[in-house]
Amino acid sequence: MSITEDFISKHEEQAIIDAINTAESKTSGEIRVHIEEHSDLEVLDRTREVFVLLEMHKTNARNGVLFYIGVRDKSFAIFGDNGINNVVPDDFWSCTKDVVIDHFKQQKFKEGLVAGILRAGEQLQKFFPIQEDDTNELSNEISRG
């Protein structure tokens, strides 16, 4: 098994995907999770790069959110697109990031991601409520690098 497969089991992966589905049922925001072993880039630079590689910047409302985990580097970041960052308070992502990191410190990786994703969905609902004609613009599957 690879280090990214050891980080999240298949059973845990499904729980995270279920959390994405739940969060996206309340908002038009699009949430993805990307897990990789290592990057030579600074965590925010790599998160931005993955965001573009996953074409998350192509949502209609520019309301994509990426949860990035570098397993070996013990790095984590949340990156929201311009449509979100233009309307939310400055501490919008730091509060969600704190929830995830608190769980990660206890080695509860699935629980941290689920809690963070659900919190992001609740917060995004205030600014990007679900629309009647909403479509899922991005895959809810976890990507791996």
C-alpha positions, 0 to 999 in steps of 0.5 A: 500500500502507498502512504496515501492509501494508508492515510485513508482507508477505502471505508473512510474514503466513502465516509468523506465522499458522503460528507461532500455529498451532504455538504453540497446538498446545501450549497452550490459550492463544489468541494474536493479533497486531494491527498498526495505523499509529497510536494517540493512546493510550499503547501499553498502553492501546491494547493493552488496548482492542484486546484487548477489541475483539477479544473476547479476554477471552472465552476460557474460561480467560481465557488470551488473549495479544495482540501489538500493533504500532503501526507509525508509532509504533514501539510494541510490547506484549504483553498477557495476560489475567487467567487468565495473569497470575494464575499466571505470574511477574512477568517472564513477558512481559518476556522474550518482549517482549525477544526480539521487540524484539531482532529489531525493532531489526534490522528483522526484524519477521516473525522477531521476531513468529515468535520471540516467538509460539513462545516465548509458546506454549512458556511458556504450555504450562507453565501452560495445556497443550493439552487433549484437548477444546481448541478454537480460540476466537479467530481466528489471522488478523492483525487490522489497525486 
